[in-house]
Amino acid sequence: MYINSVFYINNTYTQLVSALQSAASQTVVKVPIHSLKPFWNEEIDRLKQEAIMWHDIWLAAGKPHSGTIHHIKCSIKLKYKLGEPYSSFENNHDDAINTHFFEQKSHKILEIVECQI
C-alpha cells in the first residue's frame, strides 16, 4: 500500500510539473535578459529618437563639422547621453534594493530609500 501511495504521489507530482512547464512555455514571453531596461523612460526614449533623427539629417547634409545642423545634432546627442547616467544611477539603486531584499536585509533597504528622499 505504501509503495502504491509513493508511486501515485510521484506520478502526480511529475504530471503537475510537466503541465506547469508546458503552460509556461506556451504563455510566458521570453526576452533576452539585457533587453529589459527598468530605468528607461519616455523622456530618454524621446531624446534617443530625436538624436537618431538629427543624426540622419546631419548625415544627409554631408556631415558638416560646424553650423546649425551640427550644433543641433551635438546638443540633442549630449542631452540624450546625459540622461543615461541618471537612469543608470537609478538602476544601480534598484539592483541594490533587490539584492538586500533577497538577502533579507531590510535595514539596508531603508538606508537606500532614506538617501533618495
C-alpha positions in Angstrom: 0.0 0.0 0.0 2.8 2.4 0.9 4.7 1.8 -2.4 1.5 2.5 -4.4 1.0 5.8 -2.5 4.5 6.9 -3.1 4.2 5.9 -6.8 0.9 7.8 -7.1 2.3 10.9 -5.4 5.5 10.9 -7.5 3.4 10.3 -10.7 1.0 13.1 -9.8 3.9 15.5 -9.0 5.6 14.7 -12.3 2.4 15.3 -14.3 1.8 18.6 -12.4 5.3 19.9 -13.1 5.1 18.8 -16.7 1.7 20.6 -17.1 3.1 23.8 -15.5 6.2 23.8 -17.6 4.1 23.3 -20.8 1.8 26.1 -19.8 4.7 28.4 -19.0 6.4 27.7 -22.4 3.2 28.5 -24.2 2.2 31.6 -22.3 5.2 33.3 -20.7 7.1 35.6 -23.1 10.8 35.0 -23.1 13.0 38.0 -23.7 16.8 38.4 -23.5 17.9 39.4 -20.0 19.7 42.6 -21.2 16.8 43.8 -23.3 14.8 45.0 -20.2 15.8 48.4 -19.0 13.8 49.4 -15.9 15.5 52.8 -15.9 14.3 53.6 -19.4 11.5 56.2 -19.5 9.6 58.2 -22.1 11.9 61.2 -21.9 15.0 59.1 -22.6 13.1 57.4 -25.4 12.1 60.7 -26.9 15.6 62.0 -26.7 17.0 58.9 -28.4 14.6 59.2 -31.3 15.3 62.9 -31.6 19.1 62.1 -31.6 18.7 59.5 -34.3 16.6 61.9 -36.4 19.1 64.7 -36.2 22.0 62.3 -36.8 20.2 61.2 -40.0 19.7 64.9 -41.0 23.4 65.6 -40.3 24.4 62.6 -42.5 22.1 63.8 -45.3 23.6 67.2 -45.1 27.1 65.8 -45.7 28.4 65.5 -42.1 29.1 69.3 -41.6 31.6 70.0 -38.8 30.0 73.3 -38.0 26.8 75.2 -38.5 23.2 74.9 -37.2 22.7 71.2 -38.1 25.9 70.2 -36.5 25.1 72.3 -33.4 21.6 70.8 -33.0 22.8 67.2 -33.6 25.5 67.6 -30.9 23.3 69.3 -28.4 20.5 66.6 -28.7 23.1 63.8 -28.5 24.5 65.4 -25.4 21.1 65.7 -23.8 20.4 62.0 -24.6 23.8 60.9 -23.3 23.4 63.0 -20.1 20.0 61.3 -19.5 21.6 57.8 -19.5 23.9 58.2 -16.4 21.0 59.4 -14.3 19.0 56.4 -15.4 21.9 54.1 -14.7 22.2 55.7 -11.2 18.5 54.8 -10.6 19.1 51.3 -11.9 22.0 50.8 -9.6 19.8 51.7 -6.6 17.2 49.2 -7.9 19.8 46.5 -8.0 21.0 47.3 -4.5 17.4 47.2 -3.2 16.8 43.9 -4.9 20.0 42.4 -3.5 19.2 43.5 0.0 15.6 42.2 -0.3 16.8 38.8 -1.4 19.3 38.7 1.4 16.6 39.8 3.8 18.5 42.9 5.0 15.5 45.3 5.4 17.7 47.9 7.3 19.9 48.3 4.2 16.8 48.9 2.0 15.6 51.6 4.4 19.0 53.3 4.3 18.9 53.4 0.4 15.3 54.7 0.4 16.1 57.3 3.0 19.1 58.6 1.0 16.8 59.1 -2.0 14.3 61.2 0.0 
